[in-house]
């Protein structure tokens, strides 16, 4: 297995890489924290997960019945839950809790089906996501082997040039992060910034504009590079493929989409280097496949920023169960988190982390962040940016293939 998977998410080194300190430090997590030796100071129940089970059903009633059935079987087998089960839900308009349409930018995978394009700049090799296949370097990712003698039923395939069966073939590494979102804090901050820069009549629109500059898309999902000044309902009504066909080469200074915005950091597309073709190739070597789910009832069912601001303080937490797949955790998920999201010097910026997800106080001194919105003739700079997202739990898992599960069952 990969070293990151074997070590886990909560080693001191990985906490530094991921920016997990302060309120997001593993010792504060609800689950996934490192086990504490029995009898040690602060010892409590083991909250370190050894297995993740994800259940899906057509409605809440069926899902609860499914969960109770599985829970009964696990208790009978001597297994325990390290945390109360985590819910997942869909929010109106496929949004996340801040109110922005989510899950749009996903890579295509070579060989997924006959219709998969191979020349659109958004297609990656299967080995970027699945073990046992060649990645974009033309190499096979490291994959765990088992002795052939341990697989008499031949559930697993032999690996060419190796003495053993490929247990990792068609499996992937699953990254799970439970992320709490301060929804009203997010919109209160933007409301304060809007009040300082806009007239009362345009304050609501200015809030949305500033939030969209931080995200890199309008709440509908329309990218700023396609519609810099206002949302585009006609484009918003189209599918994800239409919303994801764009680049940054025509916006090198970030006048449409700020270079430090969330979506521009996490996928630089054609503007990572001066060569757009090489830029796409390099950027694609750090792609992940996201499959997250919001949790918690929304602050407002309308997902309107005005109504979220006016709503009473929510009784329950809002957040995102961030889930992604990748074949190389350090080169993909950890690289994006450390080098692009938390990097204060990203793309020539100075002390500016990702405005949504970034670590604005890497030294733990109580500082706040900033965010620059390029403009002509005078840029706009948002100061005192707090953290809107905190980590509540997390772990690295290995997702086995069906054949690997059959091998384990045998």
Helices and strands as residue ranges (DSSP letters): H 3-7, H 12-18, G 22-24, G 26-28, H 60-76, G 92-94, E 108-109, E 123-124, G 126-128, E 145-146, G 148-150, E 165-166, E 172-181, H 183-197, G 200-202, H 203-215, H 233-236, H 240-243, G 249-251, H 262-266, H 276-284, E 289-290, E 293-295, H 305-310, E 318-326, I 330-334, H 335-335, I 336-341, G 346-348, E 369-373, E 380-385, E 389-399, H 402-409
